[in-house]
Amino acid sequence: MEGRNGGLMESGAYWLLYVVSVSGALLHWRLGNEGMAAVCATAAVFGAILIGRRRRDVAAPR
């Protein structure tokens, strides 16, 4: 995605992935479904990596 709006949309999508994954991991853990909690936690880590990568790109000089 190019342009300012595309970057904001992409960043928002990464944040949404992170928030939903963390809440899903906590919910599945509480319900006793450790396998699905691990999948959600992995997705949360992946979302955090994508958020961190995006932040570095924004701060880099062009």
N, C-alpha and C positions, 0 to 999 in steps of 0.2 A: 504494500500500500504506500502510495506516495502522498506527499503533502502533509500539512499539519493535521487535518481532520482524519486522514488515514492512520497517522501515528497515534492519535488519541484513541481511535477506535481499537487499534491493535493493542495498545496498552490496557485499555478497559477490558478487553477480552482476556488478557493474561491475568488481570486482577480477579475477574469473575471466575476463571478456572481455579485460581488459588483459593478464593474464599469458599467456593462450593466444594472443592476437594478437602479442605481442612474440616469443614463442617460434616461432610460425609464420612471422613475418617473417624471423627469423634463419635458420630452417631452409630456407625457400624461397630466400633470398639465397645461402646456401651451396651449394644444389643448382643454382643458375644460373637460377632462374625469377624474374626481376626483376619481372615484372608481378604475380604473385601476392604477392611480397614487398611491393610497394607497396600492394596491397589490405590485407594484414595490418597494415602499418605505419599505414595510415589508420584502420583499426579500433582500433589501439592508441591513437592520438591521440584518437579519439572516446571511448574508454573512460577515458582520463586526464581528459578534459574533464568527463565525467559524474561521475567520482570527485571532482574538484575542486568541481563544482557541489554535490554532495551534502554535502561538508564545510562549505561556507559556510552551507547551510541548517541544519545541526545547530548551528553556532555562533551563529546569529542569535537575538537576543532575541525572545520571543514576546509 
